[in-house]
Amino acid sequence: MVLDSVVVSAIIGFLGAVISVGIGIYGYVIQKNAERERAEFVAKREKYNEWLTSMTKGLHLVQTKGESTSNEFKEKMDIANNMLLLYGSDDVVRALQEFFANYGDKGALRKIVLAMRKDLLIATSVKETDLQLLRAT
C-alpha cells in the first residue's frame, strides 16, 4: 500500500511538472506572438504614414501648380507604393488598385485611408464597433 501511494504521488508530481512546463511554453509563445504582432503594427503604421506623406505632398504640388512630375517625387511615390503593396492588407491593396484605376477620384483616396485605419485597428485588436465610431469622426 505504501508503494502504491508513493507511485501515485510520483505520477502526480510528474504530471504537475509537465503541466507547469507546458504552461510556461504556452506563455512564451503567446508573448512572442504579441511581440511579432506589435512589430508588424509598427512597420505597417510607418509604411502607411510614408505613403500618406508622399501622397499629401503630391496633392499639394498639384494644387499649387508646383513641379509634380519631378523624378525625385516619382521615385519617392514609387517606393511608398511598393511598401504599401508589401505591407498593406488585402483591403489596402484593393483600395490602392482602385485609386490608380480611378486616378483623381477623392473617394478612392478615402477608401485607401479607411482600409489603412481598419488594418491598423484590427492589428491592435480593436472591436469593429470602435472602427465604426472612428469612421464617424
C-alpha atoms as a printed R data frame, in Angstrom:
    type eleno elety resid chain resno       x      y       z
1   ATOM     1    CA   MET     A     1   0.000  0.000   0.000
2   ATOM     2    CA   VAL     A     2   2.872  2.399   0.809
3   ATOM     3    CA   LEU     A     3   4.464  1.713  -2.535
4   ATOM     4    CA   ASP     A     4   1.227  2.456  -4.301
5   ATOM     5    CA   SER     A     5   0.853  5.841  -2.625
6   ATOM     6    CA   VAL     A     6   4.490  6.667  -3.441
7   ATOM     7    CA   VAL     A     7   3.948  5.765  -7.098
8   ATOM     8    CA   VAL     A     8   0.731  7.792  -7.218
9   ATOM     9    CA   SER     A     9   2.497 10.768  -5.606
10  ATOM    10    CA   ALA     A    10   5.360 10.494  -8.107
11  ATOM    11    CA   ILE     A    11   2.940 10.358 -11.026
12  ATOM    12    CA   ILE     A    12   1.032 13.365  -9.706
13  ATOM    13    CA   GLY     A    13   4.283 15.262  -9.182
14  ATOM    14    CA   PHE     A    14   5.461 14.386 -12.681
15  ATOM    15    CA   LEU     A    15   2.154 15.492 -14.216
16  ATOM    16    CA   GLY     A    16   2.337 18.747 -12.254
17  ATOM    17    CA   ALA     A    17   5.829 19.385 -13.592
18  ATOM    18    CA   VAL     A    18   4.763 18.614 -17.177
19  ATOM    19    CA   ILE     A    19   1.749 20.909 -16.865
20  ATOM    20    CA   SER     A    20   3.926 23.689 -15.410
21  ATOM    21    CA   VAL     A    21   6.429 23.381 -18.260
22  ATOM    22    CA   GLY     A    22   3.567 23.334 -20.779
23  ATOM    23    CA   ILE     A    23   2.075 26.498 -19.296
24  ATOM    24    CA   GLY     A    24   5.495 28.166 -19.396
25  ATOM    25    CA   ILE     A    25   5.991 27.269 -23.049
26  ATOM    26    CA   TYR     A    26   2.475 28.443 -23.895
27  ATOM    27    CA   GLY     A    27   3.125 31.783 -22.162
28  ATOM    28    CA   TYR     A    28   6.395 32.182 -24.054
29  ATOM    29    CA   VAL     A    29   4.687 31.513 -27.395
30  ATOM    30    CA   ILE     A    30   1.909 33.987 -26.593
31  ATOM    31    CA   GLN     A    31   4.481 36.633 -25.628
32  ATOM    32    CA   LYS     A    32   6.498 36.107 -28.836
33  ATOM    33    CA   ASN     A    33   3.339 36.313 -30.959
34  ATOM    34    CA   ALA     A    34   2.392 39.578 -29.248
35  ATOM    35    CA   GLU     A    35   5.877 40.978 -29.892
36  ATOM    36    CA   ARG     A    36   5.702 39.931 -33.558
37  ATOM    37    CA   GLU     A    37   2.254 41.479 -33.970
38  ATOM    38    CA   ARG     A    38   3.465 44.715 -32.371
39  ATOM    39    CA   ALA     A    39   6.473 44.832 -34.720
40  ATOM    40    CA   GLU     A    40   4.175 44.254 -37.716
41  ATOM    41    CA   PHE     A    41   1.853 47.011 -36.489
42  ATOM    42    CA   VAL     A    42   4.739 49.476 -36.157
43  ATOM    43    CA   ALA     A    43   6.050 48.587 -39.630
44  ATOM    44    CA   LYS     A    44   2.601 48.967 -41.209
45  ATOM    45    CA   ARG     A    45   1.955 52.251 -39.464
46  ATOM    46    CA   GLU     A    46   5.317 53.561 -40.663
47  ATOM    47    CA   LYS     A    47   4.725 52.453 -44.268
48  ATOM    48    CA   TYR     A    48   1.183 53.842 -44.294
49  ATOM    49    CA   ASN     A    49   2.456 57.130 -42.921
50  ATOM    50    CA   GLU     A    50   5.167 57.295 -45.606
51  ATOM    51    CA   TRP     A    51   2.581 56.714 -48.322
52  ATOM    52    CA   LEU     A    52   0.196 59.311 -46.944
53  ATOM    53    CA   THR     A    53   3.021 61.829 -46.564
54  ATOM    54    CA   SER     A    54   4.109 61.295 -50.164
55  ATOM    55    CA   MET     A    55   0.532 61.479 -51.432
56  ATOM    56    CA   THR     A    56  -0.189 64.647 -49.473
57  ATOM    57    CA   LYS     A    57   2.977 66.256 -50.798
58  ATOM    58    CA   GLY     A    58   1.979 65.292 -54.334
59  ATOM    59    CA   LEU     A    59  -1.529 66.684 -53.922
60  ATOM    60    CA   HIS     A    60  -0.078 69.897 -52.535
61  ATOM    61    CA   LEU     A    61   2.241 70.197 -55.527
62  ATOM    62    CA   VAL     A    62  -0.671 69.743 -57.914
63  ATOM    63    CA   GLN     A    63  -2.842 72.273 -56.070
64  ATOM    64    CA   THR     A    64  -0.107 74.902 -56.030
65  ATOM    65    CA   LYS     A    65   0.833 74.183 -59.652
66  ATOM    66    CA   GLY     A    66   4.254 73.036 -58.489
67  ATOM    67    CA   GLU     A    67   6.514 70.651 -60.307
68  ATOM    68    CA   SER     A    68   4.617 67.446 -59.578
69  ATOM    69    CA   THR     A    69   6.438 65.397 -62.192
70  ATOM    70    CA   SER     A    70   9.911 65.660 -60.742
71  ATOM    71    CA   ASN     A    71  11.935 62.458 -60.760
72  ATOM    72    CA   GLU     A    72  12.562 62.743 -57.024
73  ATOM    73    CA   PHE     A    73   8.830 62.841 -56.270
74  ATOM    74    CA   LYS     A    74   8.139 59.949 -58.650
75  ATOM    75    CA   GLU     A    75  10.857 57.848 -57.017
76  ATOM    76    CA   LYS     A    76   9.528 58.559 -53.517
77  ATOM    77    CA   MET     A    77   5.991 57.738 -54.621
78  ATOM    78    CA   ASP     A    78   7.115 54.501 -56.288
79  ATOM    79    CA   ILE     A    79   8.882 53.420 -53.103
80  ATOM    80    CA   ALA     A    80   5.849 54.349 -50.994
81  ATOM    81    CA   ASN     A    81   3.515 52.431 -53.344
82  ATOM    82    CA   ASN     A    82   5.786 49.382 -53.262
83  ATOM    83    CA   MET     A    83   5.854 49.423 -49.456
84  ATOM    84    CA   LEU     A    84   2.072 49.718 -49.393
85  ATOM    85    CA   LEU     A    85   1.780 46.691 -51.666
86  ATOM    86    CA   LEU     A    86   4.174 44.708 -49.466
87  ATOM    87    CA   TYR     A    87   2.884 45.672 -46.029
88  ATOM    88    CA   GLY     A    88  -0.752 46.519 -46.716
89  ATOM    89    CA   SER     A    89  -3.667 44.238 -46.040
90  ATOM    90    CA   ASP     A    90  -5.677 42.836 -48.937
91  ATOM    91    CA   ASP     A    91  -8.217 45.647 -48.461
92  ATOM    92    CA   VAL     A    92  -5.483 48.280 -48.664
93  ATOM    93    CA   VAL     A    93  -4.056 46.750 -51.842
94  ATOM    94    CA   ARG     A    94  -7.531 46.598 -53.435
95  ATOM    95    CA   ALA     A    95  -8.180 50.221 -52.478
96  ATOM    96    CA   LEU     A    96  -4.809 51.232 -53.956
97  ATOM    97    CA   GLN     A    97  -5.629 49.430 -57.207
98  ATOM    98    CA   GLU     A    98  -8.991 51.196 -57.330
99  ATOM    99    CA   PHE     A    99  -7.273 54.513 -56.670
100 ATOM   100    CA   PHE     A   100  -4.965 54.058 -59.653
101 ATOM   101    CA   ALA     A   101  -7.817 52.795 -61.830
102 ATOM   102    CA   ASN     A   102  -9.826 55.929 -60.961
103 ATOM   103    CA   TYR     A   103  -6.924 58.347 -60.619
104 ATOM   104    CA   GLY     A   104  -8.001 61.646 -59.155
105 ATOM   105    CA   ASP     A   105 -11.155 60.259 -57.527
106 ATOM   106    CA   LYS     A   106 -11.212 61.582 -53.969
107 ATOM   107    CA   GLY     A   107 -13.498 58.732 -52.927
108 ATOM   108    CA   ALA     A   108 -10.831 56.225 -53.949
109 ATOM   109    CA   LEU     A   109  -8.244 58.024 -51.811
110 ATOM   110    CA   ARG     A   110 -10.671 57.972 -48.882
111 ATOM   111    CA   LYS     A   111 -11.108 54.209 -49.320
112 ATOM   112    CA   ILE     A   112  -7.337 53.733 -49.031
113 ATOM   113    CA   VAL     A   113  -7.222 55.716 -45.805
114 ATOM   114    CA   LEU     A   114 -10.190 53.831 -44.343
115 ATOM   115    CA   ALA     A   115  -8.625 50.493 -45.307
116 ATOM   116    CA   MET     A   116  -5.388 51.574 -43.595
117 ATOM   117    CA   ARG     A   117  -7.283 52.582 -40.463
118 ATOM   118    CA   LYS     A   118  -9.154 49.290 -40.412
119 ATOM   119    CA   ASP     A   119  -5.935 47.332 -40.885
120 ATOM   120    CA   LEU     A   120  -4.194 49.169 -38.045
121 ATOM   121    CA   LEU     A   121  -7.191 48.868 -35.733
122 ATOM   122    CA   ILE     A   122  -7.538 45.152 -36.389
123 ATOM   123    CA   ALA     A   123  -3.824 44.763 -35.674
124 ATOM   124    CA   THR     A   124  -4.432 46.280 -32.246
125 ATOM   125    CA   SER     A   125  -7.499 44.079 -31.594
126 ATOM   126    CA   VAL     A   126  -9.974 46.961 -31.570
127 ATOM   127    CA   LYS     A   127 -13.584 45.883 -31.952
128 ATOM   128    CA   GLU     A   128 -15.460 46.537 -35.211
129 ATOM   129    CA   THR     A   129 -17.857 48.852 -33.340
130 ATOM   130    CA   ASP     A   130 -14.881 51.009 -32.347
131 ATOM   131    CA   LEU     A   131 -13.847 51.106 -36.010
132 ATOM   132    CA   GLN     A   132 -17.315 52.349 -36.948
133 ATOM   133    CA   LEU     A   133 -17.039 55.056 -34.306
134 ATOM   134    CA   LEU     A   134 -13.671 56.120 -35.688
135 ATOM   135    CA   ARG     A   135 -15.089 56.305 -39.217
136 ATOM   136    CA   ALA     A   136 -17.906 58.523 -37.995
137 ATOM   137    CA   THR     A   137 -15.456 61.118 -36.665
